[in-house]
Amino acid sequence: MAEKSGKKLINSVDSCVDDNLEGYVALNPGVRLLKGQRVIIRADFEELQRAGKVAVVCGGGSGHEPAFSGYVGRGMLAAAAMGSVFASPPPSTVLAAVRAVTKHNPAGCLLLIPNYTGDRLNFGPAAERAQREGMRVATVIVGEDCAQTARDKSAGRRGLTGIPVCIKIAGALAEEGRRLEDIAHIVSTALANMATIGVALTPCSVPGSGPTFTLPPDEMELGLGVHGEAGVRRLKVMTAKETVAAMLDHMTSTDNTNRLTLQKGDRVAVFINDLGGISHVELNIMAKEAIAYLESTGVKVVRALCSPFMTSLEMAGTHVTVLRLDDDITHCLDAPTLAPHWPRPLLPEGVTDRCSPAPLQLDYVNYDPTTDVARGVTLTAEEGGLLQSMVRAACQAVLRSEPTLNMLDTEAGDGDCGSTMARGARGVVEELCARESGAIACRPAQLAHRLAQIAESVMGGASGGLYSVFFTGVSTALSQEHVDDTWTQALKQGVDMVVRYGGAEPGDRTMLDALQPALDSLAATVGSPATHRFQQAVLAAQKGAESTRTMKARAGRASYVRASLQHLPDPGAVGVVTWLSAACDVYSDAKAGQAI
């Protein structure tokens, strides 16, 4: 895996934090930027004061967005104090945030302090000064990291994804009008029942500085924080399931003095944090595996949330946070908030506890219309066996051509045309050609229908869709009772379907540039011996595929690539020639001179 490049879409390193805050406020006018300060504040902060509700304030270095600005809003933070990238805000910034929402608020302020040396040294003096000025300020130091297995580190447990979780709990309690001391106590209780462990596949890149650390392509870092600091150990890259097991084993290990002790029957919430550069696909898989791991131990996962809670710029990594729940904390997690970046999972109406639902089974959705295509053309057992042999030969030819088709596809595509077609060919061989009986081949409409199903379920991508609609058209034509020149009409209907739904036409440098000439040849040779017709159709397809060398692509990925870079024939058209010519060879050997 390549390291991050360090490229940034910013105006300058010096202005990026302020530009970021100004952009956020422009997007969310329900918050304001305190003039002369890097402080994001609720636009309705005076309403908070009039209601006599506790103001919750937090903050930290920039680069962790949506933390902390994204959590300013009713039900979460009253204000957020922001520092430079990965740097704590100075005491003056923190004090400005506290003053703005507490100076005229007798209910006071809860100041949540991330457990990093810089934050403690800057938030602490601000709290002291606010108290000397007569403001009621309580502090809670937030640290729930369980990476370090001993308590001999002076900095203690780092604040990670637990910071946004504590903000949510404190904000919900404040919105309900709870007392400052009660809020601080409940947040502290939540911290004692929470743990986080992280893993990263790549570092992040700080504006103006480059990557924060290096990782070999086959390794990942376990137990790192959110500033690029090293974790507790390096691991070889593993599957998501193995990675989750390593993370949660570490979190709950009896050798870990910072462990989270979980017992059968415990009710927990799980938070899957995107550190900034990991895909939703990976996050969902990690969430699935974390829930499965915990449930396998008898723990009840009644809440599960997945989001970029607290990022590390664009680091490809994730945190898994587990919080043991009681009724108070569960209620706080569920409480509404207007803060833009707190996730809102969809629960069924009236459901109070999350569970992993079983797949929904609707018989009519999975209805197999095979019986609807049992009409039309019927072949003898001998003819059906021949058709089956032709399909088998076509598939084997495609499998042999996989490297060639992939090579052709690298010029203007993503280099997987051969692999995609090979997946379909293997699916056909395994499901149809491996059968000793050729009964389905005696009903060509059924056979074409199954080929369409295999294309759409096994091949995938645009090729799978194109072959699915092609064989669907063929099947429809073959299911008709009385059609002149049935096989030509079947090919025509298949081609028409590709044109209709694929959006391309002959001459656009696609598979149609082989299919259409083959169809035109069959139509022009009606009444000729079958072998001659088939062979002429193959020759026409070959000529059409070769002509794509000089065509301008007007469909598919190739249409986005400069024509000057395209010198080889279209892989889709060559693929058609591959299976068509193989089928022709088998037919010619067995049925020379007969008409179709």
C-alpha positions as CSV (number, residue, x, y, z in Angstrom):
1,M,0.0,0.0,0.0
2,A,1.5,3.3,-1.1
3,E,2.0,6.1,1.5
4,K,-0.1,9.2,1.3
5,S,1.3,11.8,-1.2
6,G,1.1,14.8,1.1
7,K,-0.8,16.8,-1.5
8,K,-3.3,19.2,0.0
9,L,-6.1,21.4,-1.5
10,I,-5.3,24.4,0.7
11,N,-4.4,28.0,0.1
12,S,-1.4,28.0,2.4
13,V,-0.1,26.1,5.4
14,D,-0.4,29.2,7.5
15,S,-4.0,30.0,6.7
16,C,-5.5,26.5,6.4
17,V,-6.9,26.3,9.9
18,D,-8.7,29.7,9.6
19,D,-9.9,29.0,6.1
20,N,-11.2,25.7,7.4
21,L,-13.2,27.3,10.2
22,E,-14.6,30.0,7.9
23,G,-15.7,27.4,5.4
24,Y,-17.4,25.4,8.1
25,V,-19.3,28.4,9.4
26,A,-20.3,29.3,5.8
27,L,-21.8,25.8,5.4
28,N,-23.4,25.9,8.9
29,P,-24.7,29.3,9.7
30,G,-26.3,27.9,12.9
31,V,-22.8,28.4,14.4
32,R,-20.7,31.5,14.5
33,L,-16.9,32.1,14.5
34,L,-16.0,34.3,17.5
35,K,-14.3,37.4,16.1
36,G,-10.5,37.4,16.6
37,Q,-10.6,33.8,18.0
38,R,-10.5,30.3,16.7
39,V,-13.7,29.6,18.5
40,I,-16.9,28.1,17.0
41,I,-20.0,29.0,19.1
42,R,-23.7,28.2,18.9
43,A,-25.5,31.1,17.2
44,D,-28.2,30.8,19.8
45,F,-25.8,30.8,22.8
46,E,-27.8,33.5,24.5
47,E,-30.8,31.3,24.5
48,L,-28.7,28.7,26.4
49,Q,-27.8,31.4,29.0
50,R,-31.4,32.5,29.4
51,A,-32.5,28.9,29.9
52,G,-29.9,28.5,32.7
53,K,-28.5,25.3,31.2
54,V,-24.9,24.2,31.6
55,A,-22.6,25.1,28.7
56,V,-20.4,22.2,27.5
57,V,-17.1,23.3,26.0
58,C,-14.3,21.2,24.4
59,G,-11.7,21.6,21.8
60,G,-8.3,20.6,20.6
61,G,-6.0,20.7,17.5
62,S,-7.4,21.1,14.0
63,G,-7.0,18.1,11.7
64,H,-9.5,16.0,13.7
65,E,-12.6,17.2,12.0
66,P,-15.5,16.9,12.5
67,A,-14.1,17.1,16.0
68,F,-14.6,19.6,17.5
69,S,-16.4,22.2,15.5
70,G,-18.8,19.6,14.1
71,Y,-20.2,18.9,17.5
72,V,-21.3,22.5,18.3
73,G,-25.1,22.6,18.4
74,R,-28.0,22.0,20.7
75,G,-27.6,18.8,22.5
76,M,-23.8,18.8,22.3
77,L,-21.3,21.6,22.6
78,A,-22.0,25.2,23.3
79,A,-18.5,26.2,22.0
80,A,-15.4,24.6,20.6
81,A,-11.9,26.0,21.0
82,M,-9.7,25.1,18.0
83,G,-5.9,25.0,17.7
84,S,-3.5,24.7,14.9
85,V,-3.2,21.3,13.1
86,F,-2.5,18.7,15.8
87,A,-1.7,21.5,18.3
88,S,-3.7,22.4,21.4
89,P,-5.4,25.8,21.4
90,P,-3.7,28.3,23.8
91,P,-5.3,29.2,27.1
92,S,-6.5,32.5,25.7
93,T,-8.5,30.7,23.0
94,V,-10.0,28.3,25.5
95,L,-10.8,31.1,28.0
96,A,-12.5,33.0,25.2
97,A,-14.8,30.0,24.5
98,V,-15.6,29.6,28.2
99,R,-16.3,33.3,28.7
100,A,-18.5,33.5,25.6
101,V,-21.0,30.9,26.9
102,T,-20.5,31.1,30.7
103,K,-19.9,34.8,31.7
104,H,-23.6,35.4,32.0
105,N,-24.6,31.8,32.7
106,P,-25.0,31.0,36.4
107,A,-25.5,27.3,35.5
108,G,-21.8,27.1,34.7
109,C,-19.6,25.3,32.2
110,L,-18.3,21.8,31.9
111,L,-14.9,21.9,30.2
112,L,-14.0,18.5,28.7
113,I,-10.2,18.3,28.4
114,P,-8.6,15.7,26.0
115,N,-6.0,13.8,27.9
116,Y,-2.9,15.0,26.0
117,T,-0.1,17.0,27.7
118,G,-0.6,20.0,25.5
119,D,-4.3,20.1,26.1
120,R,-4.0,19.7,29.8
121,L,-1.4,22.5,30.0
122,N,-3.6,24.9,28.0
123,F,-7.1,24.0,29.1
124,G,-6.1,23.8,32.8
125,P,-4.9,27.5,33.1
126,A,-8.0,28.6,31.2
127,A,-10.3,26.8,33.7
128,E,-8.4,28.4,36.6
129,R,-8.6,31.9,35.2
130,A,-12.3,31.5,34.5
131,Q,-12.9,30.4,38.0
132,R,-11.0,33.4,39.3
133,E,-13.2,35.6,37.2
134,G,-16.2,34.2,39.1
135,M,-17.5,31.6,36.6
136,R,-18.6,28.2,37.6
137,V,-16.3,25.7,35.7
138,A,-15.9,22.0,36.3
139,T,-13.4,19.9,34.3
140,V,-13.3,16.3,33.2
141,I,-10.2,15.0,31.6
142,V,-11.2,12.6,28.8
143,G,-9.0,9.6,28.2
144,E,-10.2,6.1,27.3
145,D,-7.4,4.7,25.2
146,C,-6.4,1.1,26.2
147,A,-3.4,0.7,23.9
148,Q,-0.8,1.0,26.7
149,T,-1.0,-2.1,28.9
150,A,0.7,-0.5,31.9
151,R,0.2,2.6,34.0
152,D,3.8,3.8,33.9
153,K,3.2,6.5,31.3
154,S,3.1,10.0,32.7
155,A,0.6,11.1,30.1
156,G,-1.9,8.4,30.9
157,R,-4.8,7.2,28.7
158,R,-5.2,9.3,25.5
159,G,-8.6,10.7,24.6
160,L,-9.7,9.2,21.3
161,T,-13.2,8.5,20.0
162,G,-14.3,8.6,23.6
163,I,-14.1,12.5,23.3
164,P,-17.1,12.8,20.9
165,V,-18.9,10.2,22.9
166,C,-18.4,12.2,26.2
167,I,-19.5,15.4,24.4
168,K,-22.7,13.6,23.4
169,I,-23.4,12.4,26.9
170,A,-22.6,15.8,28.5
171,G,-24.5,17.7,25.9
172,A,-27.6,15.6,26.3
173,L,-27.6,16.0,30.1
174,A,-27.0,19.8,29.8
175,E,-29.9,20.1,27.4
176,E,-32.1,18.4,30.0
177,G,-31.1,21.0,32.5
178,R,-29.0,18.7,34.8
179,R,-26.7,20.2,37.4
180,L,-23.0,20.8,36.5
181,E,-21.8,18.4,39.2
182,D,-24.2,15.7,38.1
183,I,-23.1,16.0,34.4
184,A,-19.4,15.8,35.4
185,H,-20.1,12.7,37.5
186,I,-22.0,10.8,34.8
187,V,-19.4,11.6,32.2
188,S,-16.7,10.3,34.5
189,T,-18.7,7.2,35.1
190,A,-19.0,6.7,31.3
191,L,-15.2,7.0,30.9
192,A,-14.6,4.4,33.6
193,N,-16.7,2.0,31.4
194,M,-15.2,2.8,28.0
195,A,-12.2,1.7,26.0
196,T,-10.8,2.5,22.6
197,I,-8.2,0.7,20.5
198,G,-7.0,1.9,17.1
199,V,-5.3,0.5,14.0
200,A,-3.9,2.2,10.9
201,L,-2.9,1.1,7.4
202,T,-1.2,4.4,6.4
203,P,0.0,7.5,8.1
204,C,-1.5,10.9,7.6
205,S,0.3,13.9,6.1
206,V,0.4,17.2,8.0
207,P,0.2,20.3,5.8
208,G,3.7,21.5,5.2
209,S,5.4,18.5,6.9
210,G,4.6,15.3,5.0
211,P,3.8,11.9,6.4
212,T,3.8,11.5,10.2
213,F,5.4,8.0,10.1
214,T,6.2,5.2,7.6
215,L,4.6,1.8,7.3
216,P,5.8,-1.0,5.0
217,P,3.1,-2.1,2.5
218,D,2.4,-5.3,4.3
219,E,2.1,-3.9,7.8
220,M,-0.3,-2.0,10.0
221,E,0.0,-0.1,13.3
222,L,-1.9,-1.3,16.3
223,G,-2.7,1.1,19.2
224,L,-1.9,4.4,17.7
225,G,-3.5,7.7,18.6
226,V,-4.7,10.6,16.4
227,H,-1.5,12.6,15.9
228,G,0.6,10.1,14.1
229,E,2.4,8.8,17.2
230,A,3.5,5.2,17.1
231,G,1.2,2.4,18.4
232,V,2.1,-0.4,20.7
233,R,3.1,-2.8,17.9
234,R,3.3,-3.5,14.2
235,L,1.3,-6.3,12.7
236,K,1.2,-7.9,9.3
237,V,-1.9,-6.8,7.4
238,M,-4.7,-9.2,8.2
239,T,-8.4,-9.7,7.3
240,A,-11.0,-7.4,8.9
241,K,-12.1,-10.3,11.1
242,E,-8.6,-11.0,12.3
243,T,-7.9,-7.3,12.9
244,V,-11.0,-6.8,15.0
245,A,-10.1,-9.9,17.0
246,A,-6.6,-8.6,17.6
247,M,-8.0,-5.2,18.7
248,L,-10.7,-6.5,21.0
249,D,-8.4,-9.2,22.5
250,H,-6.0,-6.4,23.4
251,M,-8.8,-4.3,24.8
252,T,-10.1,-7.0,27.1
253,S,-6.8,-8.8,27.9
254,T,-6.3,-9.6,31.6
255,D,-2.7,-8.5,31.1
256,N,-3.8,-5.0,30.2
257,T,-4.2,-2.7,33.2
258,N,-6.3,-0.4,31.0
259,R,-8.6,-3.2,29.9
260,L,-12.3,-3.0,29.6
261,T,-13.8,-5.9,31.6
262,L,-16.9,-7.3,29.9
263,Q,-19.1,-10.0,31.1
264,K,-21.9,-12.1,29.5
265,G,-25.1,-10.1,29.5
266,D,-23.4,-6.7,29.5
267,R,-25.2,-4.1,27.4
268,V,-22.7,-2.1,25.3
269,A,-22.5,0.5,22.6
270,V,-19.9,0.1,19.8
271,F,-18.4,3.1,17.9
272,I,-16.4,2.5,14.7
273,N,-14.4,5.6,13.9
274,D,-13.0,6.5,10.5
275,L,-9.6,8.1,11.1
276,G,-10.1,10.0,7.8
277,G,-9.0,7.9,4.9
278,I,-10.7,4.5,5.1
279,S,-13.6,3.5,2.9
280,H,-17.2,3.0,4.0
281,V,-16.9,-0.6,2.7
282,E,-14.1,-1.3,5.2
283,L,-15.9,0.5,8.0
284,N,-19.1,-1.5,7.5
285,I,-17.1,-4.7,7.5
286,M,-15.2,-3.7,10.6
287,A,-18.5,-2.8,12.3
288,K,-20.0,-6.2,11.3
289,E,-17.0,-8.1,12.7
290,A,-16.8,-6.0,15.9
291,I,-20.5,-6.7,16.6
292,A,-20.1,-10.4,15.8
293,Y,-17.0,-10.7,18.1
294,L,-18.7,-9.1,21.1
295,E,-22.0,-11.0,20.6
296,S,-20.0,-14.3,20.4
297,T,-18.9,-13.6,24.0
298,G,-22.4,-13.1,25.2
299,V,-22.3,-9.3,25.3
300,K,-25.4,-7.5,24.0
301,V,-24.5,-4.8,21.4
302,V,-27.6,-2.6,21.8
303,R,-26.1,0.5,20.1
304,A,-23.7,0.6,17.2
305,L,-22.6,3.8,15.4
306,C,-20.1,4.2,12.6
307,S,-18.8,7.6,11.5
308,P,-15.7,9.8,11.2
309,F,-16.1,10.8,14.9
310,M,-12.5,12.0,15.3
311,T,-10.1,11.9,12.4
312,S,-6.4,12.2,11.9
313,L,-6.5,14.2,8.7
314,E,-6.6,11.5,5.9
315,M,-5.1,8.6,7.8
316,A,-6.4,5.2,6.6
317,G,-7.3,3.6,9.9
318,T,-10.0,3.1,12.5
319,H,-10.8,3.1,16.2
320,V,-13.1,0.6,17.8
321,T,-14.7,2.0,21.0
322,V,-16.8,-0.1,23.4
323,L,-18.9,1.6,26.1
324,R,-20.7,-0.4,28.8
325,L,-24.1,1.1,29.2
326,D,-26.6,1.9,31.9
327,D,-30.0,3.6,31.5
328,D,-28.6,7.1,31.9
329,I,-25.9,6.8,29.4
330,T,-28.1,5.0,26.9
331,H,-30.7,7.7,27.2
332,C,-27.9,10.3,26.5
333,L,-26.8,8.6,23.4
334,D,-30.3,8.5,22.0
335,A,-31.1,12.1,22.9
336,P,-31.7,14.4,19.9
337,T,-29.0,16.9,18.8
338,L,-28.7,19.5,16.2
339,A,-25.0,19.2,15.9
340,P,-24.4,18.3,12.2
341,H,-21.9,15.5,12.6
342,W,-23.3,13.2,15.2
343,P,-24.5,10.0,13.3
344,R,-28.1,9.0,13.4
345,P,-28.5,5.3,12.7
346,L,-31.9,4.1,11.4
347,L,-33.8,1.9,13.9
348,P,-37.1,0.3,13.1
349,E,-40.2,2.1,14.5
350,G,-40.7,1.2,18.2
351,V,-37.4,-0.7,18.5
352,T,-35.3,0.3,21.5
353,D,-32.4,-2.2,21.3
354,R,-30.3,-2.6,18.2
355,C,-29.9,-6.1,16.8
356,S,-28.5,-7.6,13.6
357,P,-31.6,-8.4,11.6
358,A,-31.8,-11.6,9.6
359,P,-32.1,-11.2,5.8
360,L,-35.6,-10.5,4.7
361,Q,-37.1,-13.4,2.8
362,L,-39.8,-12.5,0.3
363,D,-40.6,-15.5,-1.9
364,Y,-42.0,-13.4,-4.8
365,V,-38.7,-11.4,-4.9
366,N,-36.7,-14.6,-5.5
367,Y,-39.2,-16.0,-8.0
368,D,-37.4,-17.9,-10.7
369,P,-39.1,-17.5,-14.1
370,T,-37.4,-20.4,-15.7
371,T,-40.7,-22.1,-16.3
372,D,-41.9,-19.1,-18.2
373,V,-39.2,-19.7,-20.8
374,A,-39.8,-23.4,-21.3
375,R,-41.7,-22.8,-24.5
376,G,-40.4,-22.1,-28.0
377,V,-37.6,-23.8,-29.8
378,T,-37.1,-27.4,-28.7
379,L,-34.0,-29.5,-29.7
380,T,-33.5,-33.2,-29.8
381,A,-31.2,-34.8,-27.3
382,E,-28.5,-34.9,-29.9
383,E,-28.9,-31.3,-30.8
384,G,-29.0,-30.3,-27.2
385,G,-25.8,-32.1,-26.5
386,L,-24.2,-30.3,-29.4
387,L,-25.4,-26.9,-28.1
388,Q,-24.0,-27.8,-24.7
389,S,-20.6,-28.7,-26.3
390,M,-20.6,-25.4,-28.1
391,V,-21.2,-23.5,-24.9
392,R,-18.5,-25.5,-23.2
393,A,-16.0,-24.7,-26.0
394,A,-16.9,-21.0,-25.9
395,C,-16.3,-20.9,-22.2
396,Q,-12.9,-22.7,-22.4
397,A,-11.8,-20.3,-25.2
398,V,-12.7,-17.3,-23.0
399,L,-10.7,-18.8,-20.1
400,R,-7.7,-19.2,-22.3
401,S,-8.0,-15.7,-23.5
402,E,-8.2,-14.1,-20.1
403,P,-4.6,-12.6,-20.1
404,T,-5.0,-11.3,-23.7
405,L,-8.3,-9.6,-23.0
406,N,-6.9,-8.1,-19.8
407,M,-3.9,-6.7,-21.7
408,L,-6.2,-5.2,-24.3
409,D,-8.3,-3.6,-21.5
410,T,-5.3,-1.9,-19.9
411,E,-5.1,0.6,-22.8
412,A,-8.4,2.3,-22.2
413,G,-10.0,0.5,-19.3
414,D,-9.1,-0.9,-15.9
415,G,-7.5,-4.1,-17.2
416,D,-10.1,-6.6,-16.0
417,C,-12.2,-7.4,-19.1
418,G,-10.6,-10.8,-19.4
419,S,-11.0,-11.6,-15.7
420,T,-14.6,-10.4,-15.7
421,M,-15.5,-12.6,-18.7
422,A,-13.5,-15.5,-17.2
423,R,-15.6,-15.3,-14.0
424,G,-18.7,-15.7,-16.2
425,A,-17.2,-18.6,-18.2
426,R,-16.3,-20.4,-15.0
427,G,-19.8,-19.9,-13.7
428,V,-21.3,-21.4,-16.8
429,V,-18.9,-24.4,-16.8
430,E,-19.5,-25.1,-13.2
431,E,-23.3,-24.8,-13.3
432,L,-24.2,-26.0,-16.7
433,C,-21.5,-27.7,-18.7
434,A,-20.5,-29.9,-15.8
435,R,-23.9,-31.6,-15.9
436,E,-24.0,-35.0,-17.5
437,S,-27.5,-34.3,-18.8
438,G,-28.0,-31.8,-21.6
439,A,-31.7,-31.5,-20.8
440,I,-31.6,-27.7,-20.3
441,A,-29.8,-27.3,-23.6
442,C,-32.7,-29.0,-25.3
443,R,-34.7,-25.8,-24.3
444,P,-32.5,-23.0,-25.7
445,A,-34.7,-20.3,-24.2
446,Q,-34.1,-21.8,-20.7
447,L,-30.4,-22.1,-21.4
448,A,-30.1,-18.4,-22.6
449,H,-32.1,-17.4,-19.5
450,R,-29.6,-19.2,-17.2
451,L,-26.7,-17.6,-19.1
452,A,-28.3,-14.2,-18.4
453,Q,-28.6,-15.0,-14.7
454,I,-25.0,-16.2,-14.4
455,A,-23.8,-13.1,-16.2
456,E,-25.5,-10.7,-13.8
457,S,-24.7,-12.7,-10.6
458,V,-21.2,-13.8,-11.3
459,M,-19.5,-11.5,-13.8
460,G,-20.4,-8.1,-12.2
461,G,-19.7,-4.7,-13.6
462,A,-20.8,-3.3,-17.0
463,S,-19.8,-6.5,-18.8
464,G,-22.0,-8.6,-16.6
465,G,-24.9,-6.3,-17.2
466,L,-24.4,-6.2,-21.0
467,Y,-24.2,-10.0,-21.3
468,S,-27.2,-10.3,-19.0
469,V,-29.4,-8.1,-21.2
470,F,-27.9,-9.8,-24.4
471,F,-28.9,-13.3,-23.2
472,T,-32.2,-12.0,-21.9
473,G,-33.0,-10.8,-25.4
474,V,-31.9,-14.1,-26.9
475,S,-34.0,-16.0,-24.4
476,T,-37.1,-13.9,-25.2
477,A,-36.7,-14.6,-29.0
478,L,-36.1,-18.3,-28.5
479,S,-39.2,-18.6,-26.3
480,Q,-41.5,-17.7,-29.2
481,E,-43.4,-20.6,-30.8
482,H,-43.2,-19.6,-34.5
483,V,-40.4,-17.4,-35.7
484,D,-38.7,-17.4,-39.1
485,D,-35.0,-17.9,-39.0
486,T,-35.1,-18.3,-35.2
487,W,-31.4,-18.1,-34.4
488,T,-30.9,-14.9,-36.4
489,Q,-33.9,-13.4,-34.7
490,A,-32.5,-14.4,-31.3
491,L,-29.2,-12.7,-32.1
492,K,-31.0,-9.6,-33.3
493,Q,-33.1,-9.3,-30.2
494,G,-30.0,-9.8,-28.0
495,V,-28.2,-7.0,-30.0
496,D,-31.2,-4.7,-29.8
497,M,-31.3,-5.2,-26.0
498,V,-27.7,-4.2,-25.7
499,V,-28.2,-1.1,-27.8
500,R,-31.4,-0.1,-25.8
501,Y,-29.9,-0.5,-22.3
502,G,-26.2,-0.2,-22.9
503,G,-26.5,3.2,-24.6
504,A,-23.9,2.4,-27.3
505,E,-24.4,1.7,-31.0
506,P,-22.3,0.0,-33.6
507,G,-19.3,2.2,-34.4
508,D,-18.8,3.3,-30.8
509,R,-15.9,0.9,-30.2
510,T,-17.7,-1.8,-28.1
511,M,-18.7,-5.4,-28.2
512,L,-21.5,-4.3,-30.7
513,D,-18.8,-3.8,-33.3
514,A,-18.4,-7.6,-33.4
515,L,-22.0,-8.6,-32.7
516,Q,-23.7,-6.4,-35.3
517,P,-21.5,-7.5,-38.3
518,A,-22.2,-11.2,-37.2
519,L,-25.9,-10.4,-37.2
520,D,-25.8,-8.7,-40.6
521,S,-23.9,-11.6,-42.1
522,L,-26.5,-14.1,-40.8
523,A,-29.3,-12.0,-42.2
524,A,-27.5,-11.8,-45.6
525,T,-26.9,-15.5,-45.9
526,V,-30.4,-16.9,-45.2
527,G,-30.8,-20.3,-47.0
528,S,-27.1,-21.1,-47.2
529,P,-25.7,-24.1,-45.5
530,A,-25.5,-23.7,-41.7
531,T,-21.7,-24.1,-41.5
532,H,-21.2,-21.5,-44.2
533,R,-23.5,-19.0,-42.5
534,F,-21.8,-19.5,-39.1
535,Q,-18.3,-19.2,-40.5
536,Q,-19.2,-16.1,-42.5
537,A,-20.7,-14.6,-39.3
538,V,-17.4,-15.3,-37.4
539,L,-15.4,-13.7,-40.2
540,A,-17.6,-10.6,-40.1
541,A,-17.2,-10.4,-36.3
542,Q,-13.4,-10.7,-36.6
543,K,-13.4,-7.9,-39.2
544,G,-15.6,-5.7,-37.0
545,A,-13.4,-6.3,-33.9
546,E,-10.3,-5.4,-35.9
547,S,-11.9,-2.2,-37.1
548,T,-12.2,-0.9,-33.6
549,R,-8.5,-0.2,-33.6
550,T,-9.2,3.1,-35.5
551,M,-12.5,3.9,-33.9
552,K,-13.1,6.8,-31.5
553,A,-14.7,5.3,-28.3
554,R,-18.1,6.8,-27.5
555,A,-19.2,4.5,-24.7
556,G,-17.7,2.9,-21.6
557,R,-14.5,3.8,-19.8
558,A,-12.6,4.0,-23.1
559,S,-14.7,7.1,-24.0
560,Y,-12.8,9.0,-21.3
561,V,-9.4,8.2,-22.7
562,R,-7.7,10.2,-25.4
563,A,-8.0,8.5,-28.8
564,S,-4.3,9.0,-29.4
565,L,-3.7,6.5,-26.6
566,Q,-5.8,3.8,-28.1
567,H,-4.2,1.6,-30.7
568,L,-5.4,-1.9,-29.9
569,P,-8.8,-3.5,-30.7
570,D,-11.6,-3.2,-28.2
571,P,-11.4,-6.1,-25.7
572,G,-15.2,-6.4,-25.5
573,A,-15.4,-7.0,-29.3
574,V,-12.4,-9.4,-29.2
575,G,-14.2,-11.3,-26.4
576,V,-17.2,-11.8,-28.7
577,V,-15.0,-13.1,-31.4
578,T,-13.3,-15.5,-28.9
579,W,-16.5,-17.3,-27.8
580,L,-18.3,-17.1,-31.2
581,S,-15.4,-18.6,-33.2
582,A,-15.0,-21.4,-30.6
583,A,-18.6,-22.3,-30.8
584,C,-18.5,-22.2,-34.6
585,D,-15.6,-24.6,-34.7
586,V,-17.5,-27.2,-32.7
587,Y,-20.6,-26.7,-34.8
588,S,-18.7,-26.9,-38.1
589,D,-17.2,-30.2,-37.1
590,A,-20.5,-31.7,-36.2
591,K,-23.1,-30.2,-38.5
592,A,-21.3,-29.2,-41.7
593,G,-23.8,-28.6,-44.5
594,Q,-27.0,-28.5,-42.5
595,A,-29.2,-25.4,-42.3
596,I,-30.0,-23.4,-39.1
